[in-house]
């Protein structure tokens, strides 16, 4: 028996959704890793805050903002509704 076209369309949309969310998660993991690298570099700095340290602080703040934006965008995605039951 062939698959109902409504089910096939739903499965296709769900696969697209899962792919998009997976890409968002992979990007967030990469952004979190880059942020951790920046924090580690900053932690290894000794003494007073230098201009280089301030640049790292600014970079970390920018990286946090980018991570939050990506998480908010991913949170705003909704899966497709299932086909109606007949």
C-alpha positions in Angstrom: 0.0 0.0 0.0 1.5 3.4 -1.0 2.1 6.0 1.7 -0.5 8.7 2.2 0.8 11.9 0.6 0.0 13.9 3.8 2.2 11.6 5.8 5.0 11.8 3.2 4.7 15.6 3.3 4.8 15.6 7.1 7.8 13.3 7.2 9.6 15.6 4.7 8.9 18.7 6.7 9.9 16.9 10.0 13.2 15.9 8.4 13.9 19.5 7.3 13.0 20.7 10.9 15.4 18.1 12.5 18.2 19.0 10.1 17.7 22.7 10.8 17.7 22.2 14.6 20.7 19.9 14.3 22.6 22.6 12.4 21.7 25.1 15.1 22.9 22.8 17.8 26.2 22.2 16.0 26.7 25.9 15.6 25.9 26.6 19.2 28.5 23.9 20.2 31.1 25.6 18.0 30.2 29.1 19.4 30.4 27.7 23.0 33.8 26.2 22.2 35.1 29.4 20.8 33.8 31.3 23.8 35.6 28.8 26.2 38.8 29.3 24.3 38.5 33.1 24.7 37.8 32.7 28.4 40.8 30.3 28.8 43.1 32.9 27.1 41.8 35.6 29.4 42.2 33.5 32.5 45.8 32.9 31.5 46.5 36.6 31.6 48.3 37.8 34.7 48.4 41.3 36.3 46.4 44.3 35.5 43.9 44.4 32.7 45.8 45.2 29.5 44.3 46.5 26.2 44.7 43.0 24.9 42.7 41.7 27.9 40.0 44.3 27.3 39.8 43.1 23.7 39.3 39.6 24.9 36.6 40.7 27.3 34.9 42.5 24.5 35.3 39.5 22.3 33.8 37.2 25.0 30.8 39.6 25.4 30.3 39.5 21.6 30.5 35.7 21.6 28.0 35.4 24.4 25.6 37.7 22.5 26.0 35.6 19.3 25.4 32.4 21.3 22.2 33.8 22.9 20.9 35.0 19.6 21.4 31.5 18.0 19.7 29.8 21.0 16.8 32.2 20.8 16.5 31.6 17.0 16.5 27.8 17.6 14.0 28.1 20.3 11.7 30.0 18.0 11.5 27.1 15.5 8.6 24.9 15.8 8.1 21.4 14.4 5.5 21.0 11.7 2.0 19.9 12.8 1.1 16.3 12.2 -1.4 15.6 9.4 -5.0 15.5 10.5 -6.5 12.1 11.4 -9.4 11.1 9.2 
